[in-house]
Amino acid sequence: DIAYVNGAYIPIDEARVSILDRGFLFADGVYEVAAVIGGRLIDNDSHLSRLERSLRELRIENPVPMTGIAEIEAELIAKNGLSEGLVYLQITRGAAAEREFGFPAEAAPTFVAFAQKKNIIASPAAETGVKALTVPDLRWARRDIKSTALLAQVLAKQAALEGGCQEAWMVDQDGFVTEGSSSTAFILTREDVLVTRLNSSAVLPGCTRRAVQVIAEREGLTVEERSFSVAEAYEAKEAFLTSASNLVLPVVSLDGRPIGSGAPGDTSRLLRKRYIEWATNAASA
Ligand code: PLP
């Protein structure tokens, strides 16, 4: 497998950054993940504009112009012969001689990227749905930035796995679901209204969320952007999560309680199907 490190394409086992890199020392960096289907990136403009925003918010200088990033991604897909999977990008503030918290005057940002093979469309989890577990949201107050500081999500996901679940739904201090550890959370109410939290500094603005919202409205569904409580989620007709790597994935139980029939719901399945149609058409356009 071939990775990209600061301008060079190298075998991933040989790809290295400094132990003084601020990404390693302080999680002072941002990342993006986009899906690849049929050798093409899905919704990549959306991911690149979010990356640009994350960098701007943290005042990390972008070492590569945006068009250059798309070229690096295309190179990785080609060099790795990737048909279906993910492309991962990470930019940190770079390495400085001294371990000082303040921004270093001289550090050049570090840019790394790699590709990973993964079945995106043919997913067994999409057939069965996944179980989710609620956990307290322990993250910082700028969750709209896709930073590599992911410890709270690591602990959340591990709690879910140890609880026999595949995803954690994180819950704020008022009892409202913020989002999944690595996905956006949606519920469908018994009145067939799709609900997902309003974008704010409390959540990451999901690229897949945005596309699914448009698709759902085209299908005649009402989408409400508002907070929903854990209690409301327990009573939902359906639930699903969205992310670049899982597209639309039905959530069939929460904290051991079946949601709706306890099987993937019709609306969740339809939205997954329509998203894949949209993604593959847009990708080949
Ligand atoms: N929320 C969080 C915390 C995430 O980490 C992710 C993706 O990794 C998402 C939401 C979904 O975002 P996207 O649809 O852009 O992948």
py3Dmol code that shows the C-alpha trace and the ligand (Angstrom):
import py3Dmol

protein = """\
ATOM      1  CA  ASP A   1       0.000   0.000   0.000  1.00  0.00           C
ATOM      2  CA  ILE A   2       1.207   3.455  -0.913  1.00  0.00           C
ATOM      3  CA  ALA A   3       0.803   6.466   1.368  1.00  0.00           C
ATOM      4  CA  TYR A   4       1.491  10.162   0.851  1.00  0.00           C
ATOM      5  CA  VAL A   5       3.759  12.092   3.254  1.00  0.00           C
ATOM      6  CA  ASN A   6       4.659  15.731   2.579  1.00  0.00           C
ATOM      7  CA  GLY A   7       4.998  15.469  -1.167  1.00  0.00           C
ATOM      8  CA  ALA A   8       6.257  11.885  -1.461  1.00  0.00           C
ATOM      9  CA  TYR A   9       4.469   8.633  -2.261  1.00  0.00           C
ATOM     10  CA  ILE A  10       5.974   5.844  -0.167  1.00  0.00           C
ATOM     11  CA  PRO A  11       5.043   2.336   0.979  1.00  0.00           C
ATOM     12  CA  ILE A  12       2.816   2.771   4.046  1.00  0.00           C
ATOM     13  CA  ASP A  13       5.157   0.682   6.252  1.00  0.00           C
ATOM     14  CA  GLU A  14       7.936   3.147   5.558  1.00  0.00           C
ATOM     15  CA  ALA A  15       5.844   6.303   5.919  1.00  0.00           C
ATOM     16  CA  ARG A  16       7.066   8.300   8.948  1.00  0.00           C
ATOM     17  CA  VAL A  17       6.574  11.614  10.709  1.00  0.00           C
ATOM     18  CA  SER A  18       8.632  13.140  13.530  1.00  0.00           C
ATOM     19  CA  ILE A  19       7.901  12.348  17.191  1.00  0.00           C
ATOM     20  CA  LEU A  20       7.954  16.134  17.617  1.00  0.00           C
ATOM     21  CA  ASP A  21       5.026  16.498  15.255  1.00  0.00           C
ATOM     22  CA  ARG A  22       2.270  18.458  16.993  1.00  0.00           C
ATOM     23  CA  GLY A  23      -0.271  16.028  15.630  1.00  0.00           C
ATOM     24  CA  PHE A  24       1.398  13.366  17.789  1.00  0.00           C
ATOM     25  CA  LEU A  25       2.136  15.561  20.831  1.00  0.00           C
ATOM     26  CA  PHE A  26      -1.043  17.676  21.019  1.00  0.00           C
ATOM     27  CA  ALA A  27      -3.512  16.214  18.489  1.00  0.00           C
ATOM     28  CA  ASP A  28      -2.957  19.609  16.849  1.00  0.00           C
ATOM     29  CA  GLY A  29      -4.352  18.630  13.494  1.00  0.00           C
ATOM     30  CA  VAL A  30      -7.400  17.950  11.392  1.00  0.00           C
ATOM     31  CA  TYR A  31      -8.499  15.118   9.135  1.00  0.00           C
ATOM     32  CA  GLU A  32     -11.023  14.054   6.532  1.00  0.00           C
ATOM     33  CA  VAL A  33     -12.341  10.739   5.300  1.00  0.00           C
ATOM     34  CA  ALA A  34     -14.087  10.301   1.961  1.00  0.00           C
ATOM     35  CA  ALA A  35     -15.521   7.132   0.457  1.00  0.00           C
ATOM     36  CA  VAL A  36     -14.421   5.681  -2.855  1.00  0.00           C
ATOM     37  CA  ILE A  37     -16.885   3.713  -4.970  1.00  0.00           C
ATOM     38  CA  GLY A  38     -15.995   2.455  -8.426  1.00  0.00           C
ATOM     39  CA  GLY A  39     -12.601   4.162  -8.112  1.00  0.00           C
ATOM     40  CA  ARG A  40     -14.212   7.580  -7.619  1.00  0.00           C
ATOM     41  CA  LEU A  41     -14.469   9.812  -4.565  1.00  0.00           C
ATOM     42  CA  ILE A  42     -17.970  10.396  -3.217  1.00  0.00           C
ATOM     43  CA  ASP A  43     -19.087  13.945  -2.359  1.00  0.00           C
ATOM     44  CA  ASN A  44     -15.462  15.060  -2.281  1.00  0.00           C
ATOM     45  CA  ASP A  45     -16.087  18.793  -2.719  1.00  0.00           C
ATOM     46  CA  SER A  46     -18.093  18.714   0.472  1.00  0.00           C
ATOM     47  CA  HIS A  47     -15.275  16.952   2.338  1.00  0.00           C
ATOM     48  CA  LEU A  48     -12.624  19.326   0.983  1.00  0.00           C
ATOM     49  CA  SER A  49     -14.594  22.416   1.937  1.00  0.00           C
ATOM     50  CA  ARG A  50     -15.053  21.043   5.449  1.00  0.00           C
ATOM     51  CA  LEU A  51     -11.301  20.378   5.588  1.00  0.00           C
ATOM     52  CA  GLU A  52     -10.616  23.943   4.521  1.00  0.00           C
ATOM     53  CA  ARG A  53     -12.948  25.200   7.242  1.00  0.00           C
ATOM     54  CA  SER A  54     -11.370  22.982   9.941  1.00  0.00           C
ATOM     55  CA  LEU A  55      -7.916  24.324   8.986  1.00  0.00           C
ATOM     56  CA  ARG A  56      -9.131  27.912   9.006  1.00  0.00           C
ATOM     57  CA  GLU A  57     -10.774  27.552  12.420  1.00  0.00           C
ATOM     58  CA  LEU A  58      -7.508  26.224  13.902  1.00  0.00           C
ATOM     59  CA  ARG A  59      -5.323  28.618  11.887  1.00  0.00           C
ATOM     60  CA  ILE A  60      -3.314  25.774  10.412  1.00  0.00           C
ATOM     61  CA  GLU A  61      -1.781  26.807   7.148  1.00  0.00           C
ATOM     62  CA  ASN A  62      -2.840  24.611   4.254  1.00  0.00           C
ATOM     63  CA  PRO A  63       0.374  23.280   2.704  1.00  0.00           C
ATOM     64  CA  VAL A  64      -1.360  22.098  -0.502  1.00  0.00           C
ATOM     65  CA  PRO A  65      -3.926  24.006  -2.571  1.00  0.00           C
ATOM     66  CA  MET A  66      -7.383  22.412  -2.567  1.00  0.00           C
ATOM     67  CA  THR A  67      -7.077  21.290  -6.193  1.00  0.00           C
ATOM     68  CA  GLY A  68      -3.748  19.739  -5.253  1.00  0.00           C
ATOM     69  CA  ILE A  69      -5.441  17.718  -2.518  1.00  0.00           C
ATOM     70  CA  ALA A  70      -7.900  16.229  -4.985  1.00  0.00           C
ATOM     71  CA  GLU A  71      -4.897  15.269  -7.150  1.00  0.00           C
ATOM     72  CA  ILE A  72      -3.183  13.546  -4.216  1.00  0.00           C
ATOM     73  CA  GLU A  73      -6.385  11.616  -3.535  1.00  0.00           C
ATOM     74  CA  ALA A  74      -6.636  10.586  -7.179  1.00  0.00           C
ATOM     75  CA  GLU A  75      -2.974   9.492  -7.158  1.00  0.00           C
ATOM     76  CA  LEU A  76      -3.534   7.355  -4.067  1.00  0.00           C
ATOM     77  CA  ILE A  77      -6.564   5.716  -5.651  1.00  0.00           C
ATOM     78  CA  ALA A  78      -4.578   4.995  -8.803  1.00  0.00           C
ATOM     79  CA  LYS A  79      -1.349   3.853  -7.089  1.00  0.00           C
ATOM     80  CA  ASN A  80      -3.277   1.534  -4.782  1.00  0.00           C
ATOM     81  CA  GLY A  81      -5.650   0.305  -7.484  1.00  0.00           C
ATOM     82  CA  LEU A  82      -8.491   1.207  -5.139  1.00  0.00           C
ATOM     83  CA  SER A  83     -11.957   0.442  -6.409  1.00  0.00           C
ATOM     84  CA  GLU A  84     -13.945   0.643  -3.167  1.00  0.00           C
ATOM     85  CA  GLY A  85     -12.825   2.011   0.191  1.00  0.00           C
ATOM     86  CA  LEU A  86     -11.715   5.192   1.879  1.00  0.00           C
ATOM     87  CA  VAL A  87      -9.199   7.951   1.446  1.00  0.00           C
ATOM     88  CA  TYR A  88      -7.885   9.455   4.689  1.00  0.00           C
ATOM     89  CA  LEU A  89      -6.249  12.905   4.845  1.00  0.00           C
ATOM     90  CA  GLN A  90      -4.550  14.481   7.844  1.00  0.00           C
ATOM     91  CA  ILE A  91      -2.893  17.852   8.228  1.00  0.00           C
ATOM     92  CA  THR A  92      -1.116  18.868  11.433  1.00  0.00           C
ATOM     93  CA  ARG A  93       0.569  22.080  12.489  1.00  0.00           C
ATOM     94  CA  GLY A  94       3.865  20.261  11.977  1.00  0.00           C
ATOM     95  CA  ALA A  95       6.984  19.609  14.048  1.00  0.00           C
ATOM     96  CA  ALA A  96       8.882  22.231  16.019  1.00  0.00           C
ATOM     97  CA  ALA A  97      12.167  21.815  17.934  1.00  0.00           C
ATOM     98  CA  GLU A  98      10.587  22.732  21.268  1.00  0.00           C
ATOM     99  CA  ARG A  99       7.494  21.230  22.852  1.00  0.00           C
ATOM    100  CA  GLU A 100       5.670  24.490  23.438  1.00  0.00           C
ATOM    101  CA  PHE A 101       1.889  24.817  23.502  1.00  0.00           C
ATOM    102  CA  GLY A 102       1.729  28.068  21.548  1.00  0.00           C
ATOM    103  CA  PHE A 103       1.904  28.003  17.764  1.00  0.00           C
ATOM    104  CA  PRO A 104       5.525  27.598  16.622  1.00  0.00           C
ATOM    105  CA  ALA A 105       6.829  30.425  14.445  1.00  0.00           C
ATOM    106  CA  GLU A 106       8.601  28.189  11.976  1.00  0.00           C
ATOM    107  CA  ALA A 107       6.811  24.829  11.763  1.00  0.00           C
ATOM    108  CA  ALA A 108       5.706  23.664   8.331  1.00  0.00           C
ATOM    109  CA  PRO A 109       2.406  21.736   8.367  1.00  0.00           C
ATOM    110  CA  THR A 110       2.562  17.966   7.954  1.00  0.00           C
ATOM    111  CA  PHE A 111       0.308  16.459   5.300  1.00  0.00           C
ATOM    112  CA  VAL A 112      -0.266  12.708   5.244  1.00  0.00           C
ATOM    113  CA  ALA A 113      -2.803  10.649   3.337  1.00  0.00           C
ATOM    114  CA  PHE A 114      -3.530   7.021   2.668  1.00  0.00           C
ATOM    115  CA  ALA A 115      -6.156   4.825   1.069  1.00  0.00           C
ATOM    116  CA  GLN A 116      -7.869   1.793   2.560  1.00  0.00           C
ATOM    117  CA  LYS A 117      -9.838  -0.948   0.903  1.00  0.00           C
ATOM    118  CA  LYS A 118     -13.303  -1.461   2.395  1.00  0.00           C
ATOM    119  CA  ASN A 119     -16.631  -2.784   1.196  1.00  0.00           C
ATOM    120  CA  ILE A 120     -18.838   0.275   1.182  1.00  0.00           C
ATOM    121  CA  ILE A 121     -21.940  -0.769  -0.723  1.00  0.00           C
ATOM    122  CA  ALA A 122     -22.095  -4.496   0.041  1.00  0.00           C
ATOM    123  CA  SER A 123     -22.215  -4.177   3.808  1.00  0.00           C
ATOM    124  CA  PRO A 124     -23.642  -6.979   5.969  1.00  0.00           C
ATOM    125  CA  ALA A 125     -24.417  -4.338   8.631  1.00  0.00           C
ATOM    126  CA  ALA A 126     -26.704  -2.557   6.178  1.00  0.00           C
ATOM    127  CA  GLU A 127     -28.801  -5.729   5.888  1.00  0.00           C
ATOM    128  CA  THR A 128     -29.063  -6.443   9.598  1.00  0.00           C
ATOM    129  CA  GLY A 129     -28.781  -2.917  10.977  1.00  0.00           C
ATOM    130  CA  VAL A 130     -26.555  -2.069  13.926  1.00  0.00           C
ATOM    131  CA  LYS A 131     -27.086  -1.723  17.657  1.00  0.00           C
ATOM    132  CA  ALA A 132     -26.226   1.525  19.401  1.00  0.00           C
ATOM    133  CA  LEU A 133     -25.438   2.350  23.020  1.00  0.00           C
ATOM    134  CA  THR A 134     -25.839   5.792  24.573  1.00  0.00           C
ATOM    135  CA  VAL A 135     -22.867   7.276  26.420  1.00  0.00           C
ATOM    136  CA  PRO A 136     -22.197  10.727  27.880  1.00  0.00           C
ATOM    137  CA  ASP A 137     -20.652  13.101  25.338  1.00  0.00           C
ATOM    138  CA  LEU A 138     -17.298  13.913  26.925  1.00  0.00           C
ATOM    139  CA  ARG A 139     -15.897  15.998  24.060  1.00  0.00           C
ATOM    140  CA  TRP A 140     -14.725  19.607  23.933  1.00  0.00           C
ATOM    141  CA  ALA A 141     -16.913  22.528  22.869  1.00  0.00           C
ATOM    142  CA  ARG A 142     -15.755  22.766  19.208  1.00  0.00           C
ATOM    143  CA  ARG A 143     -17.048  19.514  17.787  1.00  0.00           C
ATOM    144  CA  ASP A 144     -17.714  21.257  14.466  1.00  0.00           C
ATOM    145  CA  ILE A 145     -13.969  21.062  13.786  1.00  0.00           C
ATOM    146  CA  LYS A 146     -12.855  17.671  12.480  1.00  0.00           C
ATOM    147  CA  SER A 147      -9.840  17.533  14.772  1.00  0.00           C
ATOM    148  CA  THR A 148      -7.709  14.467  15.391  1.00  0.00           C
ATOM    149  CA  ALA A 149      -8.374  14.812  19.145  1.00  0.00           C
ATOM    150  CA  LEU A 150     -10.661  11.780  19.216  1.00  0.00           C
ATOM    151  CA  LEU A 151     -10.132  10.266  22.650  1.00  0.00           C
ATOM    152  CA  ALA A 152     -13.742  10.760  23.762  1.00  0.00           C
ATOM    153  CA  GLN A 153     -14.927   9.040  20.566  1.00  0.00           C
ATOM    154  CA  VAL A 154     -12.424   6.218  21.068  1.00  0.00           C
ATOM    155  CA  LEU A 155     -13.788   5.609  24.579  1.00  0.00           C
ATOM    156  CA  ALA A 156     -17.377   5.929  23.368  1.00  0.00           C
ATOM    157  CA  LYS A 157     -16.873   3.395  20.580  1.00  0.00           C
ATOM    158  CA  GLN A 158     -15.072   1.001  22.908  1.00  0.00           C
ATOM    159  CA  ALA A 159     -17.946   1.208  25.426  1.00  0.00           C
ATOM    160  CA  ALA A 160     -20.342   0.396  22.572  1.00  0.00           C
ATOM    161  CA  LEU A 161     -18.263  -2.572  21.436  1.00  0.00           C
ATOM    162  CA  GLU A 162     -17.945  -3.914  24.973  1.00  0.00           C
ATOM    163  CA  GLY A 163     -21.725  -3.546  25.282  1.00  0.00           C
ATOM    164  CA  GLY A 164     -22.247  -5.714  22.206  1.00  0.00           C
ATOM    165  CA  CYS A 165     -23.088  -2.704  20.024  1.00  0.00           C
ATOM    166  CA  GLN A 166     -21.492  -1.277  16.895  1.00  0.00           C
ATOM    167  CA  GLU A 167     -21.928   2.458  17.526  1.00  0.00           C
ATOM    168  CA  ALA A 168     -22.193   4.829  20.470  1.00  0.00           C
ATOM    169  CA  TRP A 169     -24.705   7.665  20.485  1.00  0.00           C
ATOM    170  CA  MET A 170     -23.281  10.449  22.577  1.00  0.00           C
ATOM    171  CA  VAL A 171     -25.616  12.384  24.842  1.00  0.00           C
ATOM    172  CA  ASP A 172     -25.217  15.962  26.078  1.00  0.00           C
ATOM    173  CA  GLN A 173     -25.829  17.158  29.635  1.00  0.00           C
ATOM    174  CA  ASP A 174     -29.492  17.886  28.883  1.00  0.00           C
ATOM    175  CA  GLY A 175     -30.206  14.320  27.741  1.00  0.00           C
ATOM    176  CA  PHE A 176     -30.181  15.096  24.017  1.00  0.00           C
ATOM    177  CA  VAL A 177     -28.293  12.989  21.500  1.00  0.00           C
ATOM    178  CA  THR A 178     -25.493  14.924  19.846  1.00  0.00           C
ATOM    179  CA  GLU A 179     -24.253  12.354  17.308  1.00  0.00           C
ATOM    180  CA  GLY A 180     -22.554   8.995  16.915  1.00  0.00           C
ATOM    181  CA  SER A 181     -18.897   8.480  17.820  1.00  0.00           C
ATOM    182  CA  SER A 182     -18.100   8.573  14.095  1.00  0.00           C
ATOM    183  CA  SER A 183     -21.460   9.278  12.476  1.00  0.00           C
ATOM    184  CA  THR A 184     -24.501  11.545  12.424  1.00  0.00           C
ATOM    185  CA  ALA A 185     -27.616  10.318  14.263  1.00  0.00           C
ATOM    186  CA  PHE A 186     -31.097  10.397  12.716  1.00  0.00           C
ATOM    187  CA  ILE A 187     -34.481   9.216  13.947  1.00  0.00           C
ATOM    188  CA  LEU A 188     -37.783   8.888  12.114  1.00  0.00           C
ATOM    189  CA  THR A 189     -40.721   9.768  14.355  1.00  0.00           C
ATOM    190  CA  ARG A 190     -44.004   7.881  14.336  1.00  0.00           C
ATOM    191  CA  GLU A 191     -45.382  10.836  12.328  1.00  0.00           C
ATOM    192  CA  ASP A 192     -42.756  10.088   9.642  1.00  0.00           C
ATOM    193  CA  VAL A 193     -40.688  13.177  10.364  1.00  0.00           C
ATOM    194  CA  LEU A 194     -36.950  12.759   9.999  1.00  0.00           C
ATOM    195  CA  VAL A 195     -35.067  14.394  12.867  1.00  0.00           C
ATOM    196  CA  THR A 196     -31.371  15.170  13.183  1.00  0.00           C
ATOM    197  CA  ARG A 197     -29.598  17.669  15.380  1.00  0.00           C
ATOM    198  CA  LEU A 198     -29.099  21.191  14.063  1.00  0.00           C
ATOM    199  CA  ASN A 199     -25.517  21.880  12.983  1.00  0.00           C
ATOM    200  CA  SER A 200     -23.689  23.934  15.612  1.00  0.00           C
ATOM    201  CA  SER A 201     -20.459  23.714  17.571  1.00  0.00           C
ATOM    202  CA  ALA A 202     -22.054  20.703  19.363  1.00  0.00           C
ATOM    203  CA  VAL A 203     -21.670  18.381  16.353  1.00  0.00           C
ATOM    204  CA  LEU A 204     -19.594  17.767  13.265  1.00  0.00           C
ATOM    205  CA  PRO A 205     -21.507  18.935  10.178  1.00  0.00           C
ATOM    206  CA  GLY A 206     -21.761  15.612   8.351  1.00  0.00           C
ATOM    207  CA  CYS A 207     -21.252  15.623   4.603  1.00  0.00           C
ATOM    208  CA  THR A 208     -23.434  12.533   4.285  1.00  0.00           C
ATOM    209  CA  ARG A 209     -26.040  14.137   6.555  1.00  0.00           C
ATOM    210  CA  ARG A 210     -26.234  17.087   4.193  1.00  0.00           C
ATOM    211  CA  ALA A 211     -26.703  14.932   1.100  1.00  0.00           C
ATOM    212  CA  VAL A 212     -29.222  12.668   2.831  1.00  0.00           C
ATOM    213  CA  GLN A 213     -31.252  15.677   3.937  1.00  0.00           C
ATOM    214  CA  VAL A 214     -31.600  16.839   0.333  1.00  0.00           C
ATOM    215  CA  ILE A 215     -32.431  13.330  -0.865  1.00  0.00           C
ATOM    216  CA  ALA A 216     -35.034  12.841   1.899  1.00  0.00           C
ATOM    217  CA  GLU A 217     -36.752  16.107   1.051  1.00  0.00           C
ATOM    218  CA  ARG A 218     -36.803  15.092  -2.612  1.00  0.00           C
ATOM    219  CA  GLU A 219     -38.553  11.909  -1.487  1.00  0.00           C
ATOM    220  CA  GLY A 220     -41.233  14.061   0.122  1.00  0.00           C
ATOM    221  CA  LEU A 221     -40.069  13.604   3.713  1.00  0.00           C
ATOM    222  CA  THR A 222     -40.057  16.412   6.227  1.00  0.00           C
ATOM    223  CA  VAL A 223     -36.667  16.903   7.850  1.00  0.00           C
ATOM    224  CA  GLU A 224     -36.534  18.683  11.182  1.00  0.00           C
ATOM    225  CA  GLU A 225     -33.150  19.920  12.367  1.00  0.00           C
ATOM    226  CA  ARG A 226     -33.537  19.885  16.128  1.00  0.00           C
ATOM    227  CA  SER A 227     -32.288  18.097  19.200  1.00  0.00           C
ATOM    228  CA  PHE A 228     -33.955  14.837  20.205  1.00  0.00           C
ATOM    229  CA  SER A 229     -33.725  13.153  23.575  1.00  0.00           C
ATOM    230  CA  VAL A 230     -32.742   9.579  24.314  1.00  0.00           C
ATOM    231  CA  ALA A 231     -36.360   8.996  25.422  1.00  0.00           C
ATOM    232  CA  GLU A 232     -37.630  10.221  22.041  1.00  0.00           C
ATOM    233  CA  ALA A 233     -35.149   7.967  20.255  1.00  0.00           C
ATOM    234  CA  TYR A 234     -36.396   4.937  22.221  1.00  0.00           C
ATOM    235  CA  GLU A 235     -39.903   5.667  20.910  1.00  0.00           C
ATOM    236  CA  ALA A 236     -38.840   6.324  17.311  1.00  0.00           C
ATOM    237  CA  LYS A 237     -40.254   4.405  14.386  1.00  0.00           C
ATOM    238  CA  GLU A 238     -36.810   4.059  12.827  1.00  0.00           C
ATOM    239  CA  ALA A 239     -33.284   5.246  13.395  1.00  0.00           C
ATOM    240  CA  PHE A 240     -30.169   5.337  11.283  1.00  0.00           C
ATOM    241  CA  LEU A 241     -26.705   6.803  11.170  1.00  0.00           C
ATOM    242  CA  THR A 242     -24.884   8.476   8.308  1.00  0.00           C
ATOM    243  CA  SER A 243     -21.165   8.728   7.567  1.00  0.00           C
ATOM    244  CA  ALA A 244     -18.850   8.709   4.579  1.00  0.00           C
ATOM    245  CA  SER A 245     -17.702   5.171   5.367  1.00  0.00           C
ATOM    246  CA  ASN A 246     -21.106   3.673   6.210  1.00  0.00           C
ATOM    247  CA  LEU A 247     -23.346   5.827   3.987  1.00  0.00           C
ATOM    248  CA  VAL A 248     -26.795   5.287   5.551  1.00  0.00           C
ATOM    249  CA  LEU A 249     -26.876   2.503   8.129  1.00  0.00           C
ATOM    250  CA  PRO A 250     -30.044   1.411   9.993  1.00  0.00           C
ATOM    251  CA  VAL A 251     -29.855   1.480  13.808  1.00  0.00           C
ATOM    252  CA  VAL A 252     -32.164  -1.249  15.084  1.00  0.00           C
ATOM    253  CA  SER A 253     -31.719  -0.984  18.829  1.00  0.00           C
ATOM    254  CA  LEU A 254     -30.662   1.607  21.378  1.00  0.00           C
ATOM    255  CA  ASP A 255     -29.480   0.570  24.834  1.00  0.00           C
ATOM    256  CA  GLY A 256     -30.890  -2.892  24.191  1.00  0.00           C
ATOM    257  CA  ARG A 257     -34.378  -1.619  23.334  1.00  0.00           C
ATOM    258  CA  PRO A 258     -35.552  -2.412  19.817  1.00  0.00           C
ATOM    259  CA  ILE A 259     -36.327   0.645  17.714  1.00  0.00           C
ATOM    260  CA  GLY A 260     -39.591   0.203  15.804  1.00  0.00           C
ATOM    261  CA  SER A 261     -39.801  -3.415  14.699  1.00  0.00           C
ATOM    262  CA  GLY A 262     -36.169  -4.022  15.662  1.00  0.00           C
ATOM    263  CA  ALA A 263     -35.262  -4.520  11.990  1.00  0.00           C
ATOM    264  CA  PRO A 264     -34.050  -2.002   9.378  1.00  0.00           C
ATOM    265  CA  GLY A 265     -37.002   0.245   8.546  1.00  0.00           C
ATOM    266  CA  ASP A 266     -38.398   1.014   5.090  1.00  0.00           C
ATOM    267  CA  THR A 267     -37.381   4.668   5.144  1.00  0.00           C
ATOM    268  CA  SER A 268     -33.828   3.899   6.274  1.00  0.00           C
ATOM    269  CA  ARG A 269     -33.495   1.303   3.522  1.00  0.00           C
ATOM    270  CA  LEU A 270     -34.929   3.633   0.903  1.00  0.00           C
ATOM    271  CA  LEU A 271     -32.594   6.465   1.891  1.00  0.00           C
ATOM    272  CA  ARG A 272     -29.582   4.144   1.744  1.00  0.00           C
ATOM    273  CA  LYS A 273     -30.624   3.019  -1.738  1.00  0.00           C
ATOM    274  CA  ARG A 274     -31.225   6.585  -2.952  1.00  0.00           C
ATOM    275  CA  TYR A 275     -27.957   7.806  -1.443  1.00  0.00           C
ATOM    276  CA  ILE A 276     -26.017   5.100  -3.272  1.00  0.00           C
ATOM    277  CA  GLU A 277     -27.795   6.015  -6.517  1.00  0.00           C
ATOM    278  CA  TRP A 278     -27.001   9.683  -5.962  1.00  0.00           C
ATOM    279  CA  ALA A 279     -23.380   8.997  -4.985  1.00  0.00           C
ATOM    280  CA  THR A 280     -22.646   6.698  -7.890  1.00  0.00           C
ATOM    281  CA  ASN A 281     -24.373   8.949 -10.454  1.00  0.00           C
ATOM    282  CA  ALA A 282     -22.754  12.114  -9.147  1.00  0.00           C
ATOM    283  CA  ALA A 283     -19.431  10.284  -9.036  1.00  0.00           C
ATOM    284  CA  SER A 284     -19.616   9.234 -12.666  1.00  0.00           C
ATOM    285  CA  ALA A 285     -20.989  12.561 -13.935  1.00  0.00           C
TER     286      ALA A 285
END
"""
ligand_1 = """\
16
PLP
N -19.972 12.941 13.374
C -18.751 12.530 13.757
C -18.308 12.759 15.170
C -17.911 11.892 12.837
O -16.684 11.488 13.214
C -18.366 11.671 11.514
C -17.541 11.004 10.508
O -16.521 10.446 10.765
C -19.650 12.106 11.173
C -20.420 12.742 12.118
C -20.203 11.898 9.794
O -19.641 12.807 8.886
P -19.514 12.463 7.329
O -20.900 12.117 6.868
O -19.035 13.711 6.730
O -18.576 11.332 7.222
"""
view = py3Dmol.view(width=600, height=400)
view.addModel(protein, "pdb")
view.setStyle({"model": 0}, {"cartoon": {"style": "trace"}})
view.addModel(ligand_1, "xyz")
view.setStyle({"model": 1}, {"stick": {}})
view.zoomTo()
view.show()
